[in-house]
Amino acid sequence: MIKRLVITGYKAHELGIFNDKHPGIGIIKKALEDRLTPLLDSGLEWVIVSGQPGVETWAAETVIDLQDTFPDLKFAVITPFQEQEKNWNEAKQEAYQFILAHADYSVSLTKRPYEAPWQFIERDKFILRNSDGILIVYDEENEGSPKFMKKMALKFAETSDYEVLTISADDLQLVAEDLQRQDWE
């Protein structure tokens, strides 16, 4: 049973999404909701993100929406270093501040600003050790930043009771088609 779930995936620019009005965001959020709902029904208590722009931000927004129906659901934002949003544009910073304001828990693991890539690795190891599973929005055909976390999660799952779940491009296509059908009805 997954009680604590990490959610990660592509950054917005890796998907060609450059503003919050892009129709792909709604599809991704619906796919996340569809995967989270059965997990919530079977005991999911926490969702963990690092707050990166893209899938992680949309996952946090989805959790905030789901909290109306599942008030016991909590989410944490665990960042690799302080001020990770410092060089983001204003829209990304606003979205980040919104999810931080709604988070049940937030912490910067290294307690200092960015120094080196090791901070990302330490964050990834920490959140794997402190969760029961991971949901990754990732498509093997289109490599991107999530490939490193997926590789680490699969390796971790080899030696522990850990679930690695994915939302693929095919899954997103099915959600898009379902949403389109609903619009026609």
Secondary structure, DSSP 8 states (H G I E B T S, - for coil): --SEEEEEE--GGGGT--STT-HHHHHHHHHHHHHHHHHHHTT--EEEE---TTHHHHHHHHHHHHTTT-TT-EEEEEESSTTTTTTS-HHHHHHHHHHHHH-SEEEETTSSS---THHHHHHHHHHHHT-SEEEEE--TTS--THHHHHHHHHHHHHHSS-EEEEE-HHHHHHHHHHHHHHHH-
